[in-house]
Amino acid sequence: MAERFCHLALSWLLFVLGTVFFAIPVQSYATVSDETLKSLPRPNNDFDVHNGALLAPILKPRVPGTPGSLEVLQHFVDFFRTTLPEWKLEFQNSTSKTPATGNKDVPFVNLIASRDPPWSAAGDTSRLTLAAHYDSKLEPAGFIGATDSAAPCAIIMHSIRSIDAALTGRWNAMKEKQPDSTFLDQQGIQVMLLDGEEAFSYWTDTDSLYGSRSLAQAMEDTYYPATSNYKSPISAISLFVLLDLLGAKDPQMPSYFKTTHWAYQNMAVLETRLRQLGQFKSAPSWKKGDKLWFVDSKKEIFYPSGIGDDHLPFMNRGVEVLHLITSPFPDVWHQITDDAEHLDLNTVEDWSTLLTAFLAEWLELEDTFPKHEGWEFGYEGILLGKYNFLTTDYVFRFSASKFLYDFPTVADYFVRNVRLVGKLKLIVPP
């Protein structure tokens, strides 16, 4: 009897361990090569503050519920629908009274864009989450908020565009290698462009974070089927990466949370590697010993940061947070001078490169990132870039802003997509 009991107990233990082993998703992280870092797509003039396709449309007052806010939201929607059509778009709406509007309800609209493996059910997919707020302060009148947080929104847009084709390639390769989707990766990615971060009067728990408080609650209250890997959308967030107050020169980036210090350290390593490879425009002649952005790689003791930001409603619900916010804050913080002219565009571009590299490692894109260093294209004598194409023709920008793996078909591609194609010439390195 005792022997049979032991046998049953052992069988049950093995069953439980096996269930746990296969049911709990494991987050992997794979370093990318120097070749990949050197071939990361660049924004070219997309961050131009006057007519850049990504940043310029955000550089306007965008107080929640105003025409400027709706125009910026439409800019985001157009970007995804035209450039990243495989991404799923969702809107999360709420209203709230504010100290500045009395009994009048102000509308807040969060945009959530996500992309999951094609074989993965929503409740089984963990998502790396990139977030930034797109609203601007009510006062001072005319406040733009270039670092707070127009530039972070544009940085995220460039980064996800840069990895999208490689992500598709990885998923296609995985499916070909392993037809049984049961054993395939269940890691997706999502972007949250949040409304109502700023206080309307003075920062309090109720006059701030309007959009993120509403969204976090809604995600917690939404349940997946009982057989899913995750209970709710908020529990499926593998890492919440919040960008804020970025775009000023020489930022200092502390590590705020012990549980995500490993992710901070990975980003710090990428910063150093990119500098060593000459890929940081803000430090083209960087040498060992020069000032770094990520200053806390060896940090061992952590204290509460005390910074109020959109991560709080998520962190309070158990979500792991990597907070990318400079400390001290930029000199232009909450000043009318936080405008386009006070952005350091080389720093903005470097942030987009660093974030793209981090995504490439998190999503393990080393084998599917195009590496064709030296290929360049000319159009009417204008350098268009190695992977992301650049032109003053707005229609062409969106039709051709994608990766081209099969370079012999480039001519045919341009014939179908570019006006005045007769003036196109292909520049091939000797």
C-alpha distance (Angstrom), angle and dihedral (degrees) to the residues before:
residue distance angle dihedral
M1 . . .
A2 3.79 . .
E3 3.80 90.4 .
R4 3.80 91.3 52.0
F5 3.79 90.8 48.0
C6 3.82 91.1 52.1
H7 3.80 90.1 48.9
L8 3.81 91.7 51.6
A9 3.80 91.6 46.1
L10 3.81 91.6 50.8
S11 3.79 91.5 48.1
W12 3.78 91.2 50.6
L13 3.80 91.8 48.4
L14 3.80 91.9 51.3
F15 3.79 90.1 48.5
V16 3.79 92.3 51.7
L17 3.79 93.1 46.3
G18 3.78 91.4 48.1
T19 3.77 91.9 49.2
V20 3.78 91.7 50.2
F21 3.80 92.4 46.2
F22 3.78 94.9 52.9
A23 3.80 98.7 34.8
I24 3.79 100.6 51.9
P25 3.80 111.6 77.5
V26 3.79 115.5 -133.0
Q27 3.80 119.4 -141.5
S28 3.78 111.8 -137.4
Y29 3.79 128.5 -167.9
A30 3.79 123.5 -165.0
T31 3.80 126.3 -167.2
V32 3.80 116.0 -125.0
S33 3.79 124.4 -137.5
D34 3.79 128.2 -104.7
E35 3.79 87.8 -111.0
T36 3.79 90.4 59.0
L37 3.80 92.4 47.2
K38 3.80 90.5 52.3
S39 3.79 92.7 49.8
L40 3.81 98.3 48.8
P41 3.82 110.9 132.6
R42 3.79 116.5 -99.6
P43 3.80 125.9 -143.6
N44 3.81 92.8 -128.3
N45 3.82 103.3 -169.8
D46 3.81 95.9 -17.2
F47 3.81 88.6 107.5
D48 3.80 93.9 50.9
V49 3.81 103.6 132.5
H50 3.81 93.6 -141.3
N51 3.80 105.2 43.1
G52 3.80 107.9 -5.1
A53 3.79 111.8 139.9
L54 3.81 95.5 -130.8
L55 3.80 109.5 30.1
A56 3.81 107.8 27.9
P57 3.84 96.3 66.0
I58 3.83 90.1 56.5
L59 3.80 96.0 51.3
K60 3.78 97.2 93.9
P61 3.82 136.5 86.4
R62 3.81 106.5 -74.5
V63 3.79 107.4 176.1
P64 3.83 110.3 170.1
G65 3.79 113.2 -87.6
T66 3.81 95.2 18.0
P67 3.83 129.0 113.2
G68 3.81 90.0 -108.0
S69 3.79 90.7 58.3
L70 3.81 91.9 50.3
E71 3.80 91.7 48.1
V72 3.80 91.8 53.6
L73 3.79 91.3 46.2
Q74 3.81 89.2 52.4
H75 3.81 88.9 50.4
F76 3.80 89.3 57.3
V77 3.80 92.5 47.3
D78 3.81 92.2 49.5
F79 3.80 90.3 49.5
F80 3.79 93.7 55.0
R81 3.78 97.1 40.2
T82 3.80 93.5 48.9
T83 3.79 103.9 32.0
L84 3.82 104.2 25.2
P85 3.81 105.5 28.3
E86 3.83 93.2 160.6
W87 3.80 91.2 66.7
K88 3.80 119.7 98.1
L89 3.81 115.0 -129.5
E90 3.79 124.3 -152.0
F91 3.79 131.8 174.4
Q92 3.78 123.8 -148.7
N93 3.79 112.5 -162.7
S94 3.77 132.6 -166.6
T95 3.78 139.7 156.8
S96 3.76 131.8 -145.5
K97 3.75 141.0 172.2
T98 3.79 115.1 -116.8
P99 3.82 134.4 -160.4
A100 3.80 89.0 -110.6
T101 3.81 97.4 49.8
G102 3.81 102.0 41.1
N103 3.80 111.7 -159.1
K104 3.78 93.5 -4.9
D105 3.81 115.2 107.2
V106 3.79 115.4 -131.3
P107 3.83 117.2 -149.2
F108 3.80 119.6 -129.8
V109 3.80 122.5 -165.9
N110 3.80 123.9 -166.9
L111 3.79 118.6 -166.8
I112 3.81 116.4 -149.2
A113 3.80 117.7 -170.8
S114 3.79 119.8 -176.1
R115 3.76 141.4 174.0
D116 3.80 122.8 -166.0
P117 3.81 132.9 -179.8
P118 3.82 107.3 -81.1
W119 3.82 91.7 -120.3
S120 3.79 96.2 48.3
A121 3.80 125.7 99.5
A122 3.79 115.9 -137.3
G123 3.79 95.0 -113.4
D124 3.80 91.8 50.9
T125 3.80 96.8 50.6
S126 3.78 124.8 93.0
R127 3.78 114.3 -156.2
L128 3.76 133.4 -150.1
T129 3.79 101.8 -140.3
L130 3.80 127.2 -149.9
A131 3.79 116.0 -167.8
A132 3.79 140.7 -178.9
H133 3.79 134.0 155.6
Y134 3.78 118.8 -115.8
D135 3.79 101.1 -167.9
S136 3.79 123.7 99.0
K137 3.80 132.1 -145.8
L138 3.77 122.3 -85.0
E139 3.81 91.0 -135.5
P140 2.94 140.7 79.1
A141 3.80 90.3 43.2
G142 3.79 111.4 -109.7
F143 3.81 93.3 20.4
I144 3.82 110.7 166.8
G145 3.79 104.3 -174.3
A146 3.80 97.3 -150.5
T147 3.80 93.2 173.7
D148 3.81 90.4 25.8
S149 3.00 89.0 81.7
A150 3.79 121.1 -55.9
A151 3.80 93.7 94.7
P152 3.84 94.1 48.5
C153 3.82 89.4 53.6
A154 3.81 91.3 52.0
I155 3.81 91.2 45.3
I156 3.80 90.3 55.5
M157 3.80 91.8 46.9
H158 3.79 92.7 53.4
S159 3.80 93.5 45.2
I160 3.79 97.1 52.1
R161 3.79 91.4 44.6
S162 3.80 88.5 52.4
I163 3.81 95.3 54.9
D164 3.79 100.3 36.2
A165 3.80 99.3 91.6
A166 3.81 92.0 43.5
L167 3.80 89.4 51.0
T168 3.79 90.0 52.3
G169 3.79 89.6 49.6
R170 3.78 92.1 51.0
W171 3.78 93.6 50.4
N172 3.81 92.0 46.9
A173 3.81 90.8 50.4
M174 3.80 91.9 48.1
K175 3.79 92.2 50.9
E176 3.80 92.2 49.9
K177 3.78 91.8 49.8
Q178 3.81 96.3 44.5
P179 3.82 114.3 26.4
D180 3.81 91.0 -178.2
S181 3.81 102.8 84.8
T182 3.82 91.2 -163.6
F183 3.79 90.2 85.7
L184 3.80 98.5 38.5
D185 3.78 128.2 108.9
Q186 3.80 115.5 -80.2
Q187 3.82 97.3 -164.6
G188 3.79 119.2 125.7
I189 3.78 135.6 167.9
Q190 3.77 133.5 -128.6
V191 3.79 137.9 -176.1
M192 3.79 125.0 -148.1
L193 3.80 116.9 -161.0
L194 3.77 101.1 -170.5
D195 3.78 131.1 -154.8
G196 3.79 129.1 -151.2
E197 3.79 102.5 24.7
E198 3.78 93.4 138.0
A199 3.79 124.2 79.5
F200 3.80 116.5 -114.7
S201 3.79 92.1 -147.4
Y202 3.82 119.6 -5.6
W203 3.79 124.4 -10.1
T204 3.79 111.7 -97.2
D205 3.78 135.0 145.8
T206 3.80 89.0 -93.4
D207 3.80 100.2 35.4
S208 3.81 98.4 59.4
L209 3.79 141.5 44.5
Y210 3.81 92.4 36.8
G211 3.79 95.4 158.0
S212 3.80 99.5 39.5
R213 3.82 92.9 46.6
S214 3.79 90.7 53.0
L215 3.80 94.5 43.6
A216 3.80 95.7 47.6
Q217 3.80 90.3 50.7
A218 3.80 92.3 47.9
M219 3.81 92.1 49.1
E220 3.79 91.5 49.3
D221 3.81 91.3 49.6
T222 3.82 93.8 51.0
Y223 3.80 113.0 88.1
Y224 3.77 130.1 -157.1
P225 3.82 121.8 -143.7
A226 3.80 114.2 -71.8
T227 3.82 92.9 -109.6
S228 3.83 93.5 56.1
N229 3.79 124.5 111.6
Y230 3.79 90.5 -122.8
K231 3.77 132.1 45.8
S232 3.80 97.4 -144.6
P233 3.81 142.3 -7.1
I234 3.79 91.0 -94.5
S235 3.81 92.7 54.3
A236 3.82 89.1 51.3
I237 3.82 92.6 63.8
S238 3.80 105.0 109.3
L239 3.81 94.0 -172.9
F240 3.81 131.1 -2.5
V241 3.82 108.4 -146.8
L242 3.80 109.6 -168.6
L243 3.81 119.9 -167.5
D244 3.79 118.9 -162.2
L245 3.82 139.3 153.4
L246 3.81 93.8 12.2
G247 3.79 126.6 148.1
A248 3.80 104.8 65.2
K249 3.79 119.0 112.4
D250 3.83 121.1 -94.1
P251 3.81 100.5 9.0
Q252 3.79 120.2 -167.9
M253 3.78 111.6 -141.2
P254 3.82 117.0 -162.7
S255 3.79 123.6 -162.7
Y256 3.79 104.3 -117.1
F257 3.80 105.8 -178.0
K258 3.79 130.7 44.9
T259 3.80 95.2 -149.8
T260 3.81 92.0 59.7
H261 3.79 97.8 35.5
W262 3.80 88.6 107.8
A263 3.83 89.7 61.7
Y264 3.80 90.0 47.0
Q265 3.82 89.3 52.0
N266 3.80 91.5 50.8
M267 3.78 90.2 52.7
A268 3.81 90.0 47.4
V269 3.80 90.2 53.8
L270 3.80 90.1 50.4
E271 3.79 90.9 50.6
T272 3.80 91.0 54.0
R273 3.81 93.3 45.8
L274 3.80 92.9 49.2
R275 3.79 90.3 50.3
Q276 3.80 92.0 48.6
L277 3.80 89.8 51.0
G278 3.80 91.8 51.4
Q279 3.80 92.5 -114.1
F280 3.82 97.9 128.0
K281 3.80 111.3 90.4
S282 3.79 91.6 -164.6
A283 3.82 89.8 59.4
P284 3.82 107.9 28.5
S285 3.81 93.8 160.1
W286 3.79 97.8 37.8
K287 3.77 117.1 159.3
K288 3.79 134.5 -175.7
G289 3.77 111.4 -71.4
D290 3.80 95.7 31.4
K291 3.78 119.3 127.7
L292 3.81 117.5 -76.9
W293 3.79 129.4 -157.0
F294 3.79 95.4 -136.4
V295 3.78 101.9 62.7
D296 3.82 102.2 164.8
S297 3.80 105.1 64.9
K298 3.81 92.0 124.4
K299 3.79 95.6 42.2
E300 3.81 114.4 136.3
I301 3.81 105.8 168.2
F302 3.80 119.4 61.4
Y303 3.79 130.0 -166.2
P304 3.82 129.4 -175.5
S305 3.80 108.6 -80.4
G306 3.78 96.0 -142.8
I307 3.81 90.6 -147.2
G308 3.79 115.2 139.5
D309 3.79 110.3 -143.8
D310 3.79 143.6 132.7
H311 3.79 93.0 -76.5
L312 3.81 93.4 71.5
P313 3.83 99.9 78.6
F314 3.81 88.6 50.4
M315 3.79 97.7 41.5
N316 3.81 90.0 49.6
R317 3.80 86.6 59.7
G318 3.79 93.8 52.8
V319 3.82 101.2 -92.9
E320 3.81 117.0 147.7
V321 3.82 110.5 -119.6
L322 3.80 134.2 -157.6
H323 3.80 103.8 -169.1
L324 3.80 113.0 -158.3
I325 3.79 101.2 -168.7
T326 3.77 124.7 129.4
S327 3.79 121.2 -118.6
P328 2.92 121.4 -129.7
F329 3.79 92.4 39.0
P330 3.82 117.4 -118.0
D331 3.81 115.7 -81.7
V332 3.82 89.3 -114.9
W333 3.81 93.9 56.0
H334 3.82 110.0 144.2
Q335 3.81 90.1 -10.0
I336 3.79 125.9 122.9
T337 3.81 85.4 -117.1
D338 3.81 91.2 70.5
D339 3.78 87.4 102.6
A340 3.79 141.2 121.3
E341 3.79 94.4 -81.0
H342 3.80 92.0 58.0
L343 3.79 95.8 53.7
D344 3.78 117.2 104.2
L345 3.79 99.0 -138.5
N346 3.80 94.4 -165.3
T347 3.80 88.1 57.9
V348 3.81 91.2 47.0
E349 3.80 90.0 52.8
D350 3.80 91.6 46.9
W351 3.79 89.7 53.6
S352 3.80 89.8 53.2
T353 3.81 90.8 50.7
L354 3.80 92.8 47.7
L355 3.80 93.4 48.3
T356 3.81 91.1 47.2
A357 3.80 89.8 52.8
F358 3.80 91.0 49.6
L359 3.81 91.0 51.4
A360 3.80 90.9 48.3
E361 3.80 90.2 55.4
W362 3.80 96.4 41.7
L363 3.81 92.2 49.7
E364 3.83 92.7 39.8
L365 3.80 96.4 -123.7
E366 3.80 99.4 155.7
D367 3.80 94.6 112.3
T368 3.81 96.2 45.4
F369 3.80 103.1 41.5
P370 3.83 109.5 106.3
K371 3.79 112.0 -113.2
H372 3.77 109.2 -168.8
E373 3.79 100.7 137.6
G374 3.79 109.4 -175.2
W375 3.81 99.6 29.4
E376 3.78 110.5 122.1
F377 3.76 134.4 167.5
G378 3.78 130.4 -145.0
Y379 3.78 126.5 -154.5
E380 3.80 116.7 -177.0
G381 3.79 88.5 -23.3
I382 3.82 93.9 -55.1
L383 3.79 118.8 126.2
L384 3.78 104.8 -121.8
G385 3.78 101.7 -173.8
K386 3.77 137.0 -107.4
Y387 3.80 100.5 -86.5
N388 3.79 110.9 -7.5
F389 3.77 110.0 58.6
L390 3.76 123.7 -137.0
T391 3.77 131.7 -158.8
T392 3.76 140.4 137.9
D393 3.80 88.6 -114.6
Y394 3.82 103.2 101.2
V395 3.80 94.7 -160.6
F396 3.78 91.8 51.4
R397 3.79 93.0 49.5
F398 3.78 92.7 63.5
S399 3.79 97.6 37.9
A400 3.80 94.1 51.5
S401 3.78 104.0 30.6
K402 3.77 93.5 109.2
F403 3.77 140.7 89.9
L404 3.79 121.3 -82.7
Y405 3.78 113.0 -152.3
D406 3.80 97.9 171.5
F407 3.79 102.4 59.0
P408 3.85 95.9 -179.7
T409 3.81 87.5 67.9
V410 3.79 93.8 53.6
A411 3.80 94.5 102.4
D412 3.78 92.4 52.4
Y413 3.79 90.5 46.6
F414 3.79 91.8 53.9
V415 3.80 92.9 45.9
R416 3.78 87.8 59.2
N417 3.80 96.5 42.1
V418 3.80 112.7 28.1
R419 3.76 130.2 72.1
L420 3.82 118.0 -135.9
V421 3.77 87.8 21.5
G422 3.78 90.5 167.0
K423 3.78 88.7 76.5
L424 3.80 92.7 54.1
K425 3.76 117.6 109.1
L426 3.78 130.0 -176.8
I427 3.79 115.8 -133.5
V428 3.78 112.1 -153.8
P429 3.80 121.6 -173.5
P430 3.81 114.5 -118.2
